[in-house]
Amino acid sequence: MADTPKAQNTGHEAAGYEKSDVSVSKSLVVGLLLTLLVVAFAVVLNEYFISVTEEITYEQQLAPDSPVLRDLRARETEQLQSYGVVDTAAGTYCIPVQRAMELMAGEAFQETVR
């Protein structure tokens, strides 16, 4: 027994190596699951982006008017729809926009008729 030569350890057995191929079906399942995870993440991120965008749009454009803005619009409307004197010496007067458009259209019509 002592005379039997022992196989020398060359390092291949200790280091180890794969003795079989990678399972294709397992690799495909893992790849499919990762793809589904990425797609789900993209959908959730898109929905979050849409909800934030809609919230910002509501706050900036659709939210109820402030009292200051309502007062400003009321003063502007009153100024556009009322008569007034701008400069008496120069003969400049303020008339409503609607009336000014009617006068201008009438003058333009009279010039085309001539």
Phi and psi restraints in degrees (value plus and minus 20) as a CYANA .aco file:
   2 ALA   PHI     -90.8   -50.8
   2 ALA   PSI     -41.0    -1.0
   3 ASP   PHI    -102.7   -62.7
   3 ASP   PSI     -30.8     9.2
   4 THR   PHI     -95.5   -55.5
   4 THR   PSI     103.4   143.4
   5 PRO   PHI     -92.9   -52.9
   5 PRO   PSI     115.9   155.9
   6 LYS   PHI    -111.8   -71.8
   6 LYS   PSI     127.2   167.2
   7 ALA   PHI     -90.7   -50.7
   7 ALA   PSI     112.0   152.0
   8 GLN   PHI     -98.2   -58.2
   8 GLN   PSI     122.4   162.4
   9 ASN   PHI     -98.1   -58.1
   9 ASN   PSI      92.7   132.7
  10 THR   PHI    -109.8   -69.8
  10 THR   PSI     -25.9    14.1
  11 GLY   PHI      83.6   123.6
  11 GLY   PSI     -37.3     2.7
  12 HIS   PHI     -90.9   -50.9
  12 HIS   PSI     -57.7   -17.7
  13 GLU   PHI     -91.7   -51.7
  13 GLU   PSI     -56.8   -16.8
  14 ALA   PHI     -92.7   -52.7
  14 ALA   PSI     -60.6   -20.6
  15 ALA   PHI     -91.8   -51.8
  15 ALA   PSI     -56.9   -16.9
  16 GLY   PHI      59.1    99.1
  16 GLY   PSI     133.4   173.4
  17 TYR   PHI    -174.1  -134.1
  17 TYR   PSI     142.1   182.1
  18 GLU   PHI     -96.1   -56.1
  18 GLU   PSI     114.5   154.5
  19 LYS   PHI    -126.1   -86.1
  19 LYS   PSI     -18.2    21.8
  20 SER   PHI    -161.4  -121.4
  20 SER   PSI     141.0   181.0
  21 ASP   PHI     -97.4   -57.4
  21 ASP   PSI     143.8   183.8
  22 VAL   PHI     -90.6   -50.6
  22 VAL   PSI     121.4   161.4
  23 SER   PHI     -93.7   -53.7
  23 SER   PSI      96.0   136.0
  24 VAL   PHI     -86.2   -46.2
  24 VAL   PSI     -61.1   -21.1
  25 SER   PHI     -83.7   -43.7
  25 SER   PSI     -60.7   -20.7
  26 LYS   PHI     -85.9   -45.9
  26 LYS   PSI     -59.8   -19.8
  27 SER   PHI     -83.6   -43.6
  27 SER   PSI     -61.4   -21.4
  28 LEU   PHI     -85.5   -45.5
  28 LEU   PSI     -60.0   -20.0
  29 VAL   PHI     -84.1   -44.1
  29 VAL   PSI     -64.9   -24.9
  30 VAL   PHI     -83.0   -43.0
  30 VAL   PSI     -63.9   -23.9
  31 GLY   PHI     -82.1   -42.1
  31 GLY   PSI     -62.0   -22.0
  32 LEU   PHI     -85.0   -45.0
  32 LEU   PSI     -62.9   -22.9
  33 LEU   PHI     -83.8   -43.8
  33 LEU   PSI     -60.5   -20.5
  34 LEU   PHI     -85.4   -45.4
  34 LEU   PSI     -59.4   -19.4
  35 THR   PHI     -83.5   -43.5
  35 THR   PSI     -64.8   -24.8
  36 LEU   PHI     -82.8   -42.8
  36 LEU   PSI     -57.7   -17.7
  37 LEU   PHI     -84.5   -44.5
  37 LEU   PSI     -62.7   -22.7
  38 VAL   PHI     -85.4   -45.4
  38 VAL   PSI     -62.9   -22.9
  39 VAL   PHI     -83.8   -43.8
  39 VAL   PSI     -63.8   -23.8
  40 ALA   PHI     -82.4   -42.4
  40 ALA   PSI     -61.6   -21.6
  41 PHE   PHI     -82.4   -42.4
  41 PHE   PSI     -61.8   -21.8
  42 ALA   PHI     -84.2   -44.2
  42 ALA   PSI     -60.4   -20.4
  43 VAL   PHI     -84.8   -44.8
  43 VAL   PSI     -65.7   -25.7
  44 VAL   PHI     -83.1   -43.1
  44 VAL   PSI     -62.6   -22.6
  45 LEU   PHI     -84.5   -44.5
  45 LEU   PSI     -58.9   -18.9
  46 ASN   PHI     -85.2   -45.2
  46 ASN   PSI     -63.8   -23.8
  47 GLU   PHI     -83.1   -43.1
  47 GLU   PSI     -59.6   -19.6
  48 TYR   PHI     -82.6   -42.6
  48 TYR   PSI     -64.5   -24.5
  49 PHE   PHI     -80.6   -40.6
  49 PHE   PSI     -63.5   -23.5
  50 ILE   PHI     -83.7   -43.7
  50 ILE   PSI     -63.3   -23.3
  51 SER   PHI     -86.2   -46.2
  51 SER   PSI     -59.1   -19.1
  52 VAL   PHI     -87.2   -47.2
  52 VAL   PSI     -60.8   -20.8
  53 THR   PHI     -83.2   -43.2
  53 THR   PSI     -63.2   -23.2
  54 GLU   PHI     -85.3   -45.3
  54 GLU   PSI     -57.7   -17.7
  55 GLU   PHI     -85.3   -45.3
  55 GLU   PSI     -62.7   -22.7
  56 ILE   PHI     -85.9   -45.9
  56 ILE   PSI     -61.4   -21.4
  57 THR   PHI     -80.8   -40.8
  57 THR   PSI     -62.7   -22.7
  58 TYR   PHI     -83.7   -43.7
  58 TYR   PSI     -66.0   -26.0
  59 GLU   PHI     -83.9   -43.9
  59 GLU   PSI     -56.5   -16.5
  60 GLN   PHI    -108.3   -68.3
  60 GLN   PSI     -50.8   -10.8
  61 GLN   PHI    -139.5   -99.5
  61 GLN   PSI     -53.3   -13.3
  62 LEU   PHI    -126.1   -86.1
  62 LEU   PSI     -26.8    13.2
  63 ALA   PHI     -85.9   -45.9
  63 ALA   PSI     134.4   174.4
  64 PRO   PHI     -78.8   -38.8
  64 PRO   PSI     127.4   167.4
  65 ASP   PHI     -87.5   -47.5
  65 ASP   PSI     130.2   170.2
  66 SER   PHI    -101.8   -61.8
  66 SER   PSI     138.1   178.1
  67 PRO   PHI     -80.2   -40.2
  67 PRO   PSI     -55.2   -15.2
  68 VAL   PHI     -84.5   -44.5
  68 VAL   PSI     -63.2   -23.2
  69 LEU   PHI     -86.7   -46.7
  69 LEU   PSI     -60.0   -20.0
  70 ARG   PHI     -82.0   -42.0
  70 ARG   PSI     -61.8   -21.8
  71 ASP   PHI     -84.2   -44.2
  71 ASP   PSI     -61.7   -21.7
  72 LEU   PHI     -82.4   -42.4
  72 LEU   PSI     -65.5   -25.5
  73 ARG   PHI     -85.4   -45.4
  73 ARG   PSI     -56.2   -16.2
  74 ALA   PHI     -84.9   -44.9
  74 ALA   PSI     -62.5   -22.5
  75 ARG   PHI     -85.5   -45.5
  75 ARG   PSI     -61.1   -21.1
  76 GLU   PHI     -83.2   -43.2
  76 GLU   PSI     -64.7   -24.7
  77 THR   PHI     -81.6   -41.6
  77 THR   PSI     -63.6   -23.6
  78 GLU   PHI     -81.4   -41.4
  78 GLU   PSI     -61.4   -21.4
  79 GLN   PHI     -87.8   -47.8
  79 GLN   PSI     -57.0   -17.0
  80 LEU   PHI     -96.2   -56.2
  80 LEU   PSI     -40.8    -0.8
  81 GLN   PHI    -132.9   -92.9
  81 GLN   PSI      -1.7    38.3
  82 SER   PHI    -149.6  -109.6
  82 SER   PSI     141.0   181.0
  83 TYR   PHI    -110.5   -70.5
  83 TYR   PSI     131.9   171.9
  84 GLY   PHI    -188.8  -148.8
  84 GLY   PSI     149.9   189.9
  85 VAL   PHI    -126.7   -86.7
  85 VAL   PSI     105.6   145.6
  86 VAL   PHI    -114.0   -74.0
  86 VAL   PSI     -71.8   -31.8
  87 ASP   PHI    -169.1  -129.1
  87 ASP   PSI      89.3   129.3
  88 THR   PHI     -87.2   -47.2
  88 THR   PSI     -60.5   -20.5
  89 ALA   PHI     -83.6   -43.6
  89 ALA   PSI     -59.8   -19.8
  90 ALA   PHI    -106.2   -66.2
  90 ALA   PSI     -31.3     8.7
  91 GLY   PHI      56.2    96.2
  91 GLY   PSI      14.0    54.0
  92 THR   PHI    -122.6   -82.6
  92 THR   PSI     106.2   146.2
  93 TYR   PHI    -148.5  -108.5
  93 TYR   PSI     138.8   178.8
  94 CYS   PHI    -123.5   -83.5
  94 CYS   PSI     109.8   149.8
  95 ILE   PHI    -147.9  -107.9
  95 ILE   PSI     138.8   178.8
  96 PRO   PHI     -80.2   -40.2
  96 PRO   PSI     129.3   169.3
  97 VAL   PHI     -80.1   -40.1
  97 VAL   PSI     -63.4   -23.4
  98 GLN   PHI     -79.2   -39.2
  98 GLN   PSI     -64.4   -24.4
  99 ARG   PHI     -86.4   -46.4
  99 ARG   PSI     -59.1   -19.1
 100 ALA   PHI     -82.8   -42.8
 100 ALA   PSI     -59.9   -19.9
 101 MET   PHI     -86.1   -46.1
 101 MET   PSI     -59.4   -19.4
 102 GLU   PHI     -83.0   -43.0
 102 GLU   PSI     -63.7   -23.7
 103 LEU   PHI     -84.0   -44.0
 103 LEU   PSI     -63.6   -23.6
 104 MET   PHI     -85.2   -45.2
 104 MET   PSI     -60.8   -20.8
 105 ALA   PHI     -85.7   -45.7
 105 ALA   PSI     -59.8   -19.8
 106 GLY   PHI     -83.1   -43.1
 106 GLY   PSI     -63.0   -23.0
 107 GLU   PHI     -84.5   -44.5
 107 GLU   PSI     -62.7   -22.7
 108 ALA   PHI     -85.0   -45.0
 108 ALA   PSI     -56.8   -16.8
 109 PHE   PHI     -86.6   -46.6
 109 PHE   PSI     -62.1   -22.1
 110 GLN   PHI     -83.1   -43.1
 110 GLN   PSI     -56.9   -16.9
 111 GLU   PHI     -89.8   -49.8
 111 GLU   PSI     -53.4   -13.4
 112 THR   PHI     -96.6   -56.6
 112 THR   PSI     -45.4    -5.4
 113 VAL   PHI     -94.2   -54.2
 113 VAL   PSI     -55.7   -15.7
